Amino acid sequence: MLKGTFPIDQFKALTTPFYYYNIDLLKETLNMVTTEAGKYGYHVHYAVKANANPRILSVIAEHGLGADCVSGGEIQAALDAGFPAGKIVYAGVGKADWEINLGLDNDIYCFNVESAAELEVLDELAAAKNKVASIALRINPEVDAHTHAKITTGMKENKFGINLSQLGQVLDLVAQLKHVKLIGIHCHIGSQITDMAAFRGLAIRVNEIQEELEARGLKVENLNFGGGLGIDYYHPNHLPVPAFDNYFAVFNKLLQLRPGQQVHFEPGRSIVAQCGSLISKVLYVKVGETKKFCILDAGFTELIRPAMYDAYHRMENITNDEEIEVYDVVGPICESSDVFGKDVELNRAHRGDLIALRSAGAYGEVMASQYNCRKLPKAYYSDTL
């Protein structure tokens, strides 16, 4: 079994569990993103919700990306990490007044508006500051992303966005408001999408939406396609960088752009997932009647994706190369759902062995909790160990 490369000697001196980030791989991924997007003049805003670690954010900002934020806290984190306010876009179905005001005060690039009710509040708050807020309407394009039910976002059954059937009345409202300016349309159909057919469908649907807008005499400067590009959780060693070339090429081939129109994307997972691992220690090997349990000192408090989404993460015993055995790998949390994987093949586990849970750079550290009064783990980086 091909394993990732880790500084084992340095790891042994650290308290587990902890997050480990390969900064070289992050930079390689960012270089690929900027190169492939740059071929077509596309703009990329990193989705901060995937990982808001300050060091990770600063590296991404240094590579010239913008930030896609879904809370006031993320806007502040992006500003603190060096993202220019003029490259920050702000989405979210439930923006609080203070969060909107934070965006207005910093003159962020765009608010991705998700409802008529939000439009009215944004207009009111902008008027109080004698400002005009630039907006993109987040539209549910009715494109099935064929992904997990809990991470699909582009259908009318979802809480996000404006349904196509309601777009006309929302556009009428925009025309009446004096303190918002429509500069774009925004779509996001889901996450962990590996079938490019979903993105082809999205590009074609946005072409159709543009025709509807133009029939009303409206033209927009920006098209924002959100994120959603998936990664290979099964083969992080063989495929550490997602297929950004194929992803951006789909839109370049199918989009019917108007003169001067700009295209934006908001990738998150695809940028940071593969550079991060959760490193945990084996507490016990429990032998049952029909199976063996490898009990770790990390649980769903450090990586909730398996418990929440039944998600797969590759696991590696990075301490030894003994023969393969099969375990249910579980954590210490007092919940039956605290299971990282069943029937997992690992090199024979012993108390004290280090286990790497791979592809944990996205929705790992950022979703960590202190349930069971556990401490939040530390993060370490390949270039500072």
C-alpha positions in Angstrom: 0.0 0.0 0.0 1.5 3.3 -1.1 1.6 5.7 1.9 1.9 9.4 2.2 5.3 10.9 3.3 5.3 12.2 6.8 8.1 13.3 9.2 7.5 10.5 11.7 10.4 11.4 14.0 9.0 14.9 14.5 5.5 13.6 14.9 6.5 11.4 17.8 7.3 14.4 19.9 3.9 16.0 19.3 0.7 15.6 21.3 -2.0 13.8 19.3 -4.4 14.3 17.8 -3.2 17.2 15.5 -3.7 18.5 12.0 -0.7 18.4 9.7 -0.6 20.5 6.5 1.8 19.9 3.6 2.4 23.5 2.5 4.3 22.4 -0.6 1.3 20.5 -1.8 -1.0 23.5 -1.0 1.3 25.8 -3.1 1.4 23.3 -5.9 -2.4 23.1 -6.0 -2.7 26.9 -5.9 -0.3 27.2 -8.7 -2.3 24.8 -10.7 -5.5 26.7 -10.0 -4.1 30.0 -11.0 -2.5 28.6 -14.1 -5.6 26.9 -15.4 -8.0 29.7 -14.5 -5.6 32.2 -15.9 -5.8 30.6 -19.4 -9.3 32.0 -19.6 -9.1 35.1 -17.5 -11.3 33.6 -14.8 -11.4 34.9 -11.2 -11.0 32.5 -8.3 -12.3 33.2 -4.8 -11.3 30.6 -2.1 -14.3 29.3 -0.1 -13.1 30.1 3.4 -15.6 27.6 5.0 -13.5 24.7 3.8 -10.6 25.7 6.1 -10.2 29.0 8.0 -6.8 28.2 9.5 -4.9 31.6 9.5 -1.7 30.2 8.1 -3.6 28.4 5.3 -5.6 31.5 4.5 -2.4 33.6 4.3 -0.8 31.2 1.9 -3.9 31.3 -0.3 -4.1 35.1 -0.2 -0.4 35.3 -1.2 -1.2 33.5 -4.4 -3.6 36.2 -5.4 -7.0 34.5 -4.9 -10.0 36.3 -3.6 -12.2 35.0 -0.8 -15.7 33.5 -0.7 -17.2 34.1 2.7 -20.5 32.8 4.3 -20.3 34.7 7.6 -19.1 37.9 9.2 -16.5 35.9 11.0 -15.1 34.6 7.7 -15.1 38.1 6.2 -13.0 39.3 9.1 -10.7 36.2 8.9 -10.2 36.9 5.2 -9.3 40.5 5.8 -7.0 39.6 8.7 -5.2 37.1 6.4 -4.5 39.7 3.7 -7.3 39.1 1.2 -8.2 42.5 -0.4 -11.8 43.6 0.4 -12.2 44.1 -3.4 -11.9 40.4 -3.9 -14.3 39.3 -1.2 -17.7 37.9 -2.1 -20.3 37.2 0.6 -22.9 34.5 0.4 -25.2 32.9 2.9 -28.9 32.3 3.3 -29.0 34.0 6.7 -26.9 37.1 6.8 -27.3 39.0 10.1 -27.4 42.8 10.1 -23.9 43.2 11.7 -22.5 40.8 9.1 -24.0 42.9 6.2 -22.7 46.1 7.8 -19.2 44.6 8.1 -19.3 43.9 4.4 -20.6 47.4 3.6 -18.1 49.1 5.9 -15.2 47.3 4.1 -16.6 47.8 0.6 -16.4 44.2 -0.3 -16.7 43.2 -3.9 -20.2 41.6 -4.0 -23.0 40.3 -1.9 -24.5 37.0 -3.3 -28.2 37.6 -2.4 -30.4 34.6 -1.7 -33.9 36.0 -1.2 -36.2 38.9 -1.8 -36.3 39.5 2.0 -32.5 39.8 2.1 -32.6 42.3 -0.8 -34.8 44.6 1.2 -32.7 44.4 4.3 -29.5 45.0 2.3 -31.0 48.0 0.6 -32.1 49.4 3.9 -28.7 48.9 5.6 -26.8 50.3 2.6 -29.1 53.4 2.5 -28.3 54.1 6.2 -24.7 54.3 5.2 -25.4 56.2 2.0 -23.8 53.4 0.0 -24.8 51.2 -2.9 -24.1 47.5 -2.5 -23.1 45.5 -5.4 -25.0 42.3 -5.6 -25.3 39.0 -7.5 -28.5 37.1 -7.4 -28.0 33.5 -6.3 -30.2 31.4 -8.6 -31.1 27.8 -8.1 -30.5 26.5 -11.7 -32.3 23.2 -11.2 -29.2 21.2 -12.1 -28.8 17.9 -10.2 -25.2 17.6 -9.0 -25.6 13.8 -8.3 -23.8 14.2 -5.0 -24.7 13.5 -1.3 -28.1 14.8 -0.3 -26.6 16.9 2.5 -24.3 18.8 0.2 -26.5 19.4 -2.9 -27.5 23.1 -3.1 -28.8 23.9 -6.5 -32.3 22.4 -6.5 -35.5 24.3 -5.6 -36.0 22.0 -2.6 -32.8 23.5 -1.0 -32.9 26.4 1.4 -30.4 28.3 -0.6 -30.9 30.7 -3.5 -33.8 32.0 -5.6 -35.9 29.6 -7.6 -36.2 30.1 -11.3 -39.9 30.6 -11.0 -39.4 33.5 -8.6 -36.6 35.2 -10.5 -38.9 37.6 -12.4 -40.5 39.1 -9.3 -37.1 39.4 -7.6 -35.7 41.3 -10.6 -38.7 43.6 -10.4 -37.8 44.3 -6.8 -34.2 45.0 -7.7 -35.3 47.6 -10.2 -37.2 49.5 -7.4 -34.4 49.6 -4.9 -32.0 52.5 -4.9 -29.1 51.2 -2.8 -28.3 47.9 -4.5 -26.7 47.4 -7.9 -27.1 44.2 -9.8 -23.7 43.2 -11.2 -24.0 39.4 -11.6 -25.7 36.1 -11.2 -24.5 33.4 -8.9 -25.1 29.6 -9.0 -23.7 26.8 -6.8 -25.1 23.3 -7.3 -23.4 21.3 -4.6 -20.1 19.9 -3.3 -17.8 17.0 -4.0 -18.8 16.8 -7.7 -16.6 14.6 -9.8 -18.9 14.2 -12.8 -18.2 17.0 -15.3 -21.6 16.5 -16.8 -23.1 18.4 -13.9 -20.9 21.4 -14.7 -21.8 21.1 -18.4 -25.5 21.2 -17.4 -24.8 24.3 -15.2 -23.0 26.2 -18.0 -25.9 25.5 -20.4 -28.5 26.5 -17.9 -26.7 29.8 -17.2 -26.7 30.5 -20.9 -30.5 30.1 -20.8 -30.9 32.4 -17.8 -28.8 35.1 -19.5 -31.2 35.0 -22.4 -34.1 35.5 -20.0 -32.4 38.4 -18.5 -31.7 40.0 -21.8 -35.3 39.6 -22.8 -36.0 41.9 -19.9 -33.4 44.4 -21.1 -30.8 43.3 -18.4 -27.2 42.5 -18.9 -24.8 41.5 -16.1 -21.1 42.0 -15.8 -20.3 38.8 -13.8 -21.2 35.1 -13.9 -20.3 33.3 -10.7 -20.4 29.5 -10.7 -19.6 28.8 -7.1 -17.4 25.8 -6.4 -18.1 22.1 -6.0 -15.2 20.4 -7.8 -14.5 17.1 -5.9 -11.3 15.4 -5.0 -10.2 11.7 -4.9 -10.6 10.6 -1.3 -9.6 7.1 -2.2 -6.2 7.9 -3.9 -4.7 11.0 -2.2 -1.2 9.8 -3.0 -1.8 9.1 -6.7 -4.1 12.1 -7.3 -3.2 14.8 -4.9 -4.3 17.7 -7.2 -7.8 17.7 -8.7 -8.5 18.1 -12.4 -8.7 21.9 -12.6 -7.8 21.8 -16.2 -10.9 19.8 -17.1 -13.1 21.8 -14.8 -12.4 25.2 -16.2 -12.3 23.9 -19.8 -15.9 22.8 -19.5 -17.0 26.4 -18.9 -14.7 27.8 -21.5 -16.2 25.5 -24.1 -19.8 25.9 -23.3 -20.3 29.4 -21.9 -21.8 32.0 -24.2 -20.1 35.1 -22.8 -21.1 38.6 -23.6 -18.4 41.2 -24.4 -16.5 42.2 -21.3 -18.2 39.7 -19.1 -16.2 38.2 -16.2 -16.4 34.7 -14.8 -15.9 33.8 -11.2 -15.5 30.5 -9.2 -15.5 29.7 -5.5 -13.5 26.4 -4.9 -12.8 25.3 -1.4 -12.3 21.6 -0.8 -10.5 21.1 -4.1 -7.8 23.6 -3.0 -7.1 22.5 0.6 -8.4 18.9 1.2 -5.5 16.9 0.0 -2.8 19.0 1.8 -4.2 18.2 5.2 -4.2 15.1 7.4 -5.4 14.3 10.9 -2.8 12.5 12.8 -4.0 10.3 15.7 -2.6 7.8 18.1 -3.9 4.3 18.7 -5.1 4.0 22.3 -6.2 0.4 22.3 -6.8 -2.5 20.0 -9.9 -4.2 21.2 -10.5 -7.8 20.0 -14.2 -8.8 19.8 -15.8 -12.0 18.7 -16.1 -11.2 15.1 -14.0 -8.1 14.5 -11.1 -6.0 15.8 -11.5 -2.3 16.8 -8.7 0.2 16.4 -9.5 2.8 19.0 -7.9 6.2 18.3 -7.5 9.3 20.4 -9.2 11.4 17.6 -12.9 11.3 17.1 -15.7 13.1 15.3 -14.8 16.1 17.3 -11.7 16.4 15.1 -13.1 15.0 11.8 -16.9 14.9 11.6 -17.3 14.0 7.9 -17.6 10.2 8.4 -20.2 10.6 11.1 -22.2 13.3 9.3 -22.0 12.3 5.7 -20.9 8.6 5.9 -17.8 10.0 4.2 -14.7 7.9 3.3 -11.2 9.0 4.4 -8.2 6.9 3.5 -6.4 5.8 6.7 -2.7 4.7 7.0 -0.7 3.3 9.9 2.4 5.4 9.4 4.3 3.8 12.2 5.0 0.3 10.7 4.9 -1.9 7.6 3.6 -5.1 9.3 1.1 -7.3 7.6 -2.4 -6.0 6.8 -5.2 -6.6 9.2 -8.8 -5.5 9.1 -10.3 -3.1 11.8 -13.2 -1.0 12.6 -11.5 2.3 13.2 -13.3 4.3 15.9 -12.8 7.3 18.2 -13.3 7.9 22.0 -16.4 10.0 21.8 -19.4 8.7 23.7 -21.6 8.3 20.6 -22.2 5.2 18.5 -21.7 7.4 15.3 -18.0 8.0 16.3 -16.7 5.7 13.6 -14.1 6.6 11.0 -14.5 3.4 9.0 -15.5 -0.2 9.1 -13.5 -3.1 7.7 -10.5 -0.8 7.2 -7.3 -2.4 6.0 -4.3 -1.2 8.1 -0.8 -2.4 8.8 -1.2 -4.3 12.1 -2.0 -1.7 14.8 -0.4 -1.5 18.2 -1.0 0.9 21.1 0.9 4.1 20.4 1.0 3.7 16.6 0.3 6.8 14.6 -2.6 6.7 12.1 -3.0 9.3 9.4 -6.5 10.2 8.3 -6.0 11.6 4.8 -7.7 14.3 2.8 -8.7 16.1 6.0 -7.6 19.6 4.9 -11.2 20.5 4.1 -14.0 20.4 6.7 -11.6 18.9 9.3 -10.1 21.6 11.6 -12.8 24.1 10.6 -15.6 21.9 11.9 -13.8 20.7 15.1 -15.8 20.9 18.3 -15.2 20.6 22.0 -18.0 18.0 22.6 -17.2 15.8 25.6 -15.1 18.8 26.9 -12.3 17.9 24.5 -9.6 20.4 23.6 -9.3 21.7 20.1 -6.2 20.2 18.5 -3.2 22.1 17.3 -2.0 22.4 13.7 1.5 21.9 12.4 3.0 22.7 9.0 5.5 20.9 6.8 7.7 23.9 6.4 8.0 24.8 10.1 8.4 21.4 11.8 
